[in-house]
Amino acid sequence: MALSLSAAASHSLCSTRVSLPPAAAVSSSSPVVAFSSSPHSLSSLRSVASSSLFLQSSSLIQRKNPNRGSSSFVIAAASDAAQLKSAKEDIKVLLRTKFCHPILVRLGWHDAGTYNKNIEDWPLRGGANGSLRFEPELKHAANAGLVNALKLIEPIKEKYANISYADLFQLASATAVEEAGGPEIPMKYGRVDVSAPEQCPEEGRLPDAGPPSPADHLREVFYRMGLNDKEIVALSGAHTLGRSRPDRSGWGKPETKYTKAGPGEPGGQSWTVKWLKFDNSYFKDIKEKRDEDLLVLPTDAALFEDPSFKNYAEKYAEDPAAFFRDYAEAHAKLSNLGAKFDPPEGIIIDNGPAQQQQGEKFVAAKYSTQKKELSDSMKKKIRAEYEAIGGSPDKPLPTNYFLNIIIAISVLVLLFTFLGNNNSSDYSGF
């Protein structure tokens, strides 16, 4: 799913092929994922010991690994705030051209969703640590198709070498929600990457789409992450984005009237009619059960069958503001699960490009013309002319006088405009 952590999330809006430049050789301690020309096969990925992504030594931090003795180190890229902000703008461009919001959200979710609160040691506990870039984890059934997401963001990673994979996955996920019309996610960055495929979690930590007892299964998986019923339901609402493809997950129709024309690669079955718009229609559509072309997985239906889940699902179906508020909090919490931050307090970036000076209210007319406001002296002259021919605020002029005053005012305005423009330094026009 676009945002679900289930195997049914094995769909993608973005199957666009992305050609990547060859990696430059660096230290063997920084393996990354390299892609061959085949766009779909997992065998096209290989773990390599060199990459231009970690070329800048200033972005490398050596840390002792408590699980491997004092002579072993974890090499991690420390994210740079300026690069994070620039990368976010590049992700926005990617989203607007490739329509890949769902798969990028899913990428962030699946990297973070392996967290186990019962394991203290990093990276054994799983979570948002960038391990999903390695082939062993990409081969997990729940991650089918996510190689396409990696292909899409790999050029951004190469451009911004001072951003960790863990941060880039979560930045892409949150930005995709926001760009689809969803709430602003209160994110922080500075996540440290794992450095080797051996640090990937074992398969089986992500939820299934069709377990025998869907509600119990959801709780088993999400409670292990430290999430509660409200957060489970709120996060499930992200199914408002995306499609499920039967050739990848075994769920959904090959295509419907809502997906046969794309955008992106056509096909699959969506949970909602407008599956690139983030809103609360997921809850409304499941509740109404009005359209056979919309997907409802067993884990989706459980939200309106389990008494505790139903309280929140009913609320979100009726109150989009409550859904947005709770979703934003739950998404931020999920994105931090299991992460090790450098600095420990994390890095906060402001959202979006530079804004107008704070406190200045935008007025369209202010920026749409070169016309000048009449001075007080000019206004007095016009009023004197008006009163000289018998006009006043309480006494309208006869029709012929009114025509004459309009002509007089027009002449004065034209003279003022001509004279004023001779000294103008305003270059805001065309």
ZIVENCOR-V535672 format. One record per run of one state. SS is the DSSP state (H for helix, E for strand, C for the rest). FROM is the first residue (numbers start at 1). TO is the last residue. Records with the same first field share a line. If there is no record, write none. Layout:
BEGIN
SS=FROM-TO  FROM-TO
END
This chain:
BEGIN
C=1-6  10-31  36-41  49-51  55-56  65-72  78-80  99-100  113-130  134-134  139-140  144-146  160-164  180-188  190-190  192-196  200-213  225-228  241-242  245-245  250-268  271-280  289-297  305-306  319-319  337-340  342-346  348-363  369-375  389-391  393-394  396-398  422-430
H=7-9  42-44  52-54  57-59  81-98  101-112  131-133  135-138  141-143  147-159  165-179  197-199  214-224  229-240  246-249  281-288  298-304  307-318  320-336  364-368  376-388  399-421
E=32-35  45-48  60-64  73-77  189-189  191-191  243-244  269-270  341-341  347-347  392-392  395-395
END
